[in-house]
Amino acid sequence: MRFLFDRNTWQEIFGSISKNKIRTIITIIGVLWGIFVYIAMSGAAKGLDNGFEREFETVAMNSLFAWGQSTSKPYEGFKTGRQIRLQLGDVSVLQNRIPEIQYIAPRNAKGVFGDGTPPLIVRGQKSNNFAVYGDFPVFTSIATKKIYDGGRFINDDDIEQARKVCVIGEQTQKELFEKDENPIGQYIRVDNIYFQVIGVHKFVPGGGFETDGDIYIPFTTYQRLYNTGDEIDWLTIAAYDDADVVQVEEDVKTVLKRIHKVDPTDERAFGSFNLGEIFNRIMGFSKGLTFLSFVIGIATILAGVIGIGNILLISVKERTKELGVRRALGATPREVRSQIILESVFLTFIAGIIGIILGAATLNLVNNLTQGIDFPYTNPTVPIPYVVGAMLLMVILGTLIGLIPAQRAVSIRPIDALREE
């Protein structure tokens, strides 16, 4: 340990490095490039992870949507082209037959998916068109709705009593109410029917096809307002976290085909969108990118460390006479070996620090450039334990590679070294 803090030792190390500045710089670049690649690619993968988690933060990761379309095959006396309309009773059947389903929310909507002009919403002299959704309280267990203080979302009593209450969006509040006016408890007209505002939902991008102007009313109230009976537009389903969401999607379609007497091989009768499958693919890609960055980074670091070993071998050969003099004056093999290894570790450590700084600076630049753009990418970082682990690996590799020139230096006999020209 005393050898580590010996001034003469460091003078010899810096003297050796200064004799081969160009080779040393090139070698250091090889090592720092490895850690830089690892930091940059791992951080990029993490930024992608964070971005998609932010995009889907209001929606259950293992969720999917299903709706009825038209049949493409005749079945049990029904002709091709029959329009399938999902029914409220389908919900209980799906829950009973598919245990992997955690939540299921039937939904209706007006003014969505290009089905005509959204309903006219009026308050006093102000009006505009906004989409209206008919929902159950369970919907918020699948897609979280952030309600501002003082308000609430639809509850079970609203459903049972078919209350004329609504939750409006930020844009709706902005266009129908004064800037400092509290909309809670106030009334608006939805297709000429008065509804009391019970909450204002905060808009979070990425939560689906909803917007910041949407209006939510109880499902039962929607039934009476638009005379939809038990028909529903689509189902929003969340499977348990450990469930295979792709299999759940197939099971949902299979059960719906049985309920609505559709040919089991008819792939057009029901449409679906599997958000969970897409999210799993994205996470798989991100994990693959992280693993690739690890492999490429380690390979590059190893190549750079080997380069350091070669530099030190050359240095040992050029310093043969100097090492012989040191041995003749009483330097022990341990001291000579320690100096060479210390030089190897020092170069590796310096290269690693520079690589980490450059990698962190690059990630910070990328983060600043991606702020405010419509792309699922945010906060690209690498966990500190990963960085520390990479540094420890570099030091270990630097130590191991330094053993080769160190052993070469120790193997030189003083008498032979003194004869070296």
Secondary structure, DSSP 8 states (H G I E B T S, - for coil): -GGGG-HHHHHHHHHHHHHTHHHHHHHHHHHHHHHHHHHHHHHHHHHHHHHHHHHTTTB-TTEEEEEE-B-SS-BTTB-TT-B--EETHHHHHHHHH-TTEEEEEEEEEES-TTSSS--EEEETTEEEE--EEEE-TTHHHHB--EE-TT-----HHHHHHT--EEEEEHHHHHHHS-TT---TT-EEEETTEEEEEEEEEE--TTSSS--TT-EEEEHHHHHHHHT-TTEESEEEEEE-TTS-HHHHHHHHHHHHHHHTT--TT-SSSEEEEEHHHHHHHHHHHHHHHHHHHHHHHHHHHHHHHHHHHHHHHHHHHHTHHHHHHHHHTT--HHHHHHHHHHHHHHHHHHHHHHHHHHHHHHHHHHHHHTTTSSSS-------HHHHHHHHHHHHHHHHHHHHHHHHHHHTS-HHHHHH--
